[in-house]
Amino acid sequence: MDPRIERIQNILKEYNYKITEGRKEIIEIFVHYDDRHLKVNTIYDLIKDKISLPTVYRTIEILKHTGIINEIVINEERYYELKIYSRKCFHIHFKCDKCNTIYDCYDSWMMVKLLDEKEKIEKQYNTIIYDIVVILNGVCNKCRR
């Protein structure tokens, strides 16, 4: 068994969740597609002969609650990406308004600026910021042609 899958299952057990066949299937999808932004329907289409749609929704909620996946909301659409074991560090999402593809943008200068602003806001408002979500919308290079 892939050690990442085993570790995710252990996290679920630590939260007292059972490791059902449905949860195993969904975990495997997130590990296999760890570089993609997945919608519930995409996940369901991959395993609909084995698992019901409500099971997918319930499992997504559990994986979010346990910090295993991130939810990204763009224009009221929900996407999910593997949070743990991700090769991605802090990054910005760009969504093409024509083809609906989501790209991960890595710009170290912009990241440093955002983290500086985060620290300023925390000091100014005496808060703790746990997450920064930046979503850019536009038209990708493919669709511009």
C-alpha positions as CSV (number, residue, x, y, z in Angstrom):
1,M,0.0,0.0,0.0
2,D,1.1,3.5,-0.8
3,P,2.5,5.0,2.5
4,R,0.6,8.3,1.8
5,I,-2.7,6.4,1.7
6,E,-1.8,4.5,4.9
7,R,-0.9,7.8,6.6
8,I,-4.2,9.4,5.5
9,Q,-6.1,6.4,6.9
10,N,-4.2,6.7,10.2
11,I,-5.3,10.4,10.4
12,L,-8.9,9.4,9.9
13,K,-8.5,6.7,12.6
14,E,-7.1,9.4,15.0
15,Y,-10.3,11.3,14.5
16,N,-12.3,8.1,15.1
17,Y,-13.5,7.6,11.5
18,K,-13.8,4.1,10.1
19,I,-11.9,3.2,7.0
20,T,-14.7,2.1,4.7
21,E,-14.3,0.9,1.1
22,G,-15.8,4.2,-0.1
23,R,-13.3,6.3,1.9
24,K,-10.4,4.2,0.6
25,E,-11.5,4.7,-3.0
26,I,-11.8,8.5,-2.5
27,I,-8.4,8.7,-0.7
28,E,-6.8,6.8,-3.6
29,I,-8.3,9.3,-6.1
30,F,-6.9,12.3,-4.2
31,V,-3.4,10.6,-3.9
32,H,-3.4,9.6,-7.6
33,Y,-4.6,13.0,-8.8
34,D,-2.5,15.0,-6.2
35,D,-1.7,17.7,-8.8
36,R,-5.3,18.3,-9.8
37,H,-8.2,20.4,-8.6
38,L,-11.1,17.9,-8.4
39,K,-14.9,18.6,-8.3
40,V,-17.2,16.2,-6.5
41,N,-18.7,15.2,-9.8
42,T,-15.3,14.3,-11.2
43,I,-14.6,12.1,-8.2
44,Y,-18.0,10.5,-8.5
45,D,-17.6,9.8,-12.2
46,L,-14.4,7.9,-11.4
47,I,-16.1,5.6,-8.9
48,K,-19.9,5.8,-9.4
49,D,-20.1,2.0,-10.0
50,K,-18.9,1.5,-6.5
51,I,-20.0,4.4,-4.3
52,S,-23.1,6.7,-4.1
53,L,-22.9,10.5,-4.6
54,P,-24.0,11.1,-0.9
55,T,-21.0,9.0,0.2
56,V,-18.7,11.2,-1.9
57,Y,-20.1,14.3,-0.3
58,R,-19.9,12.9,3.2
59,T,-16.3,11.8,2.7
60,I,-15.3,15.1,1.3
61,E,-16.6,16.8,4.4
62,I,-14.6,14.4,6.6
63,L,-11.4,14.9,4.6
64,K,-11.9,18.7,4.9
65,H,-12.6,18.5,8.6
66,T,-9.4,16.4,9.2
67,G,-7.2,18.8,7.2
68,I,-6.4,16.2,4.5
69,I,-7.9,18.2,1.6
70,N,-8.4,21.9,0.8
71,E,-11.6,23.4,-0.6
72,I,-11.3,26.1,-3.2
73,V,-14.4,28.1,-4.1
74,I,-14.4,30.0,-7.3
75,N,-17.5,31.6,-8.7
76,E,-19.6,29.4,-6.4
77,E,-18.0,26.2,-7.7
78,R,-16.2,24.0,-5.3
79,Y,-12.9,22.3,-6.1
80,Y,-10.8,20.1,-3.8
81,E,-7.1,19.4,-3.7
82,L,-4.9,17.2,-1.5
83,K,-3.5,19.3,1.3
84,I,-1.1,16.9,3.0
85,Y,1.6,15.3,0.9
86,S,1.1,18.0,-1.7
87,R,4.1,19.1,-3.6
88,K,2.6,22.5,-3.7
89,C,3.7,25.2,-1.2
90,F,1.6,28.3,-0.8
91,H,0.4,29.3,-4.2
92,I,-2.1,31.3,-6.1
93,H,-4.9,29.8,-8.3
94,F,-5.7,31.2,-11.7
95,K,-9.0,30.1,-13.3
96,C,-9.6,30.5,-17.0
97,D,-13.1,31.9,-17.5
98,K,-13.4,30.2,-21.0
99,C,-12.2,26.6,-20.4
100,N,-12.6,26.5,-16.6
101,T,-9.1,25.1,-16.1
102,I,-7.5,26.0,-12.8
103,Y,-3.7,26.6,-12.8
104,D,-1.4,26.8,-9.8
105,C,0.8,30.0,-10.0
106,Y,4.1,30.1,-8.2
107,D,5.7,33.5,-8.0
108,S,8.2,33.8,-5.1
109,W,8.2,37.7,-5.2
110,M,4.4,37.8,-4.9
111,M,4.4,35.2,-2.1
112,V,6.9,37.2,-0.1
113,K,4.7,40.3,-0.5
114,L,1.6,38.5,0.5
115,L,3.3,37.0,3.6
116,D,4.6,40.5,4.5
117,E,1.0,41.9,4.2
118,K,-0.3,39.0,6.3
119,E,2.1,39.9,9.1
120,K,1.1,43.6,8.9
121,I,-2.6,42.7,9.2
122,E,-2.0,40.3,12.1
123,K,-0.1,43.1,14.0
124,Q,-2.5,45.8,13.1
125,Y,-5.7,43.9,14.0
126,N,-4.2,41.6,16.6
127,T,-5.3,38.5,14.8
128,I,-3.9,35.2,13.6
129,I,-4.3,34.4,9.9
130,Y,-4.2,30.6,9.2
131,D,-4.7,30.7,5.5
132,I,-4.4,33.0,2.5
133,V,-6.5,32.2,-0.6
134,V,-5.8,34.1,-3.8
135,I,-7.8,33.4,-6.9
136,L,-7.2,35.2,-10.2
137,N,-9.7,35.0,-13.0
138,G,-9.0,35.6,-16.7
139,V,-8.3,33.9,-20.0
140,C,-5.5,31.3,-20.3
141,N,-2.9,31.3,-23.0
142,K,-4.6,28.4,-24.8
143,C,-8.0,30.2,-25.0
144,R,-6.4,33.5,-26.1
145,R,-5.2,31.9,-29.3
